[in-house]
Amino acid sequence: MSLPIPSQSGIGQSHGALQPATGGVLRLVPERAPSKPDHAGPPGLRQRVTPGAVLAALRRRWPVALALGLVLALGAAATTWTLRPEKYTAFAIIQVASTEPKMLPDATRLPDGSTYTKTQIALVRSRTVLSVALRNEKVRQLPFVQAQPEPVEWLEKELVVEQIPNTEIVRVSLTARGGKSDLAPVVNAVVEAYMAEVVGAEQTSQKAHLYDLDKAASSVKEQLRRLRESVQTITRALKGGDPKILTLKQQALLDESAALKRELAVTSSRHRDLEIKIALYRLRLDPVKRLPIPWHTPAPLGAAGADALIDHELDTDPRVVALEADAAKLRDQLKRLDAIFADPNNVAKKDAQRRLSAAEAAVATAREERRVAIAARDRARTVASTAQLLREAEIERDAIQSQREALSSEVNALKGDIESLGLSSVSLELERAEVERSEQFHRTILEQKQRLELELQNSARQRVSVRYRAEDAAVLNKNGRFQEAAGAGLMGLFAGLFAVAAFDLRVNRIHTPADVSRGLRLRVIGSLPNAPDDRPAGGGQSKYRRGFVESIDGLRTTLLHAHSEGRGAALMVSSSGPGEGKTTLATELAASLARARRRTVLVDFDLRAPSLHRLFGVVHAPGVCEVLAGTAGLDQVIRPTETAHLHILAAGKLTHDATAALAQRATIQRVVDELRAQYDFVIIDSSPLLLVPDALMVAGCVDGLLYSVRPGISRAADVYAGYERLNDHQLPFLGVVVNGVAHGQSYAQGYGQPLDSPAPTIVAGDGRVI
């Protein structure tokens, strides 16, 4: 039998099938080649932390996760209970009236209780009040306060001042762990400092306000006296004239003067506009500081936005038309020559091309000269137009200037008339109005002064008062300590669960065949349940053994399907690391082939850590090492087993000669060829791929390699690294066998009834059934 496998060119070829090939060989037929290489690697190497992944990890590791979570929960609860004693609180009650109590109700004042109460709460917690409270001798000597590195900041953070909803009560409280007898003095000191520094200062401010009102009343009274004297002086100056008639005459003159001033302002504005326009026209006509003329700016030759009128004039110019007609004739002539002569170097064609280029240049030159002439003509017309506009603007400016001078003379004349008539009547009315306002203001000040004096006499009715002083602190929450310990325990439990889940996700192990096929994109050609010895003895043992045997027989059927009689096949079983079931897979596959009456030899090529000799109860030497070293022949080291058609070749004793021979591929190839000639199947149990290079040397001499993966043991990165190592060396990779899946995920589940004659089994040297 021969098992040539096409070399793996990438992970995309793992989507194939194991099929019998023409000519009796086993080959791998990929469904399609990868359209684009996956430089990022298969998705199974990129572990994603999702809620589903965390729950799956917890289901896989629930005993460890639960145990660790309980330990952390108990530790966190005990630590919290020890380090966090009971919370104590002490509080005082302050009443803040929603409106200021007054003996004389003021209907014009709106209630401001909400804002006032919030302001008082902020003042209680102010640094000024807290600093005064902490300067209290009794408070400063408290151990609880002395233990604080920054007492003011600590008190500002811990002191709670809040208003009880829908009441005028403000609660001042301090809560801390321990320090039961230290809290009430601190709260009382804060309340006393607030009453002294804020409430007392407010009364002092009212007294100062009363003093200011008294000074203001005296000042207004003196001003009122001077205004009355001025009224009397103006009345005497009028000599008994009727002030109303004088006021009407003066008002008429003032109205006329205001109208003339408005007209003068309009005229002055028009004069300024004309001055600006004249300056602009002069700048446009100045040959040194000339501004661009907005009505027309010649466009550059060939520009997309050229003036359409200029282009039309250019197109109708006789000279330009004649030159363009000559150029058109030359173009037609050149086209006829192109049709006659195919050679681009023809003399006639070159001469025609030269004359056409000269004609086109003449057209361009003529158009440009004409364009410049048109632009100069338009420029001259625009300059003349601008000069005319400048003359008209200057004439209009001179007329406006004459009008301004006339209006100014009239305004000055009216001003003299108003001054001659005098403003005594107006001044008299203004003075009388000022006297009335001053009298009203004086009455208001006197009323406020009287109210404030009356309220200060009513010192018993204060807006802020202390209703309850702080007493000994009480426990804040009787169940608080238990709740904190329980909360810490829950956090510890969740921390343990999360730690186990994080560890499981970080190592990124293989758990199901789908993790290999879809996650790593490697072919899975078989899956086996856990070995029967891992199941508890009892009634279910026979059924589980039957399912295991059917799973391994399914893998055997896949291999036999491609088997060609006439030559033996050498298959190697390996894994990425130790403990991944390669020896179990090799042993069970060899036993299954033997049950199918195929002459099979099981070879232990794991020379550094052999195990088959212990499993079958045979001596480990001589064996493979002696055959490689040339000190023994195959007929001397191959031993039969209790299973028909199954022989075993132990590893032997590893020596320097055997190690040197292991590095020579020809020596290994010779041994494999001799075994292949004697047996239908040569099953080789090799060393792990990632630990030592021995497996790569052996893999180059076999017909196919089976890759054993153990759920819960194999890591995705190591499995894929081993596959890439095989792929890099172009070694015959058959596929992955997931060894040790959960019941129900394997190839078979013990379907049907057991056979009357149980399948042959392998009995180890210690009597265990393999």
Summary of the structure (lengths in Angstrom):
residues: 770
radius of gyration: 55.8
end to end distance: 27.3
largest distance: 159.4
contacts: 2346
relative contact order: 0.12
helix: 57%
strand: 12%
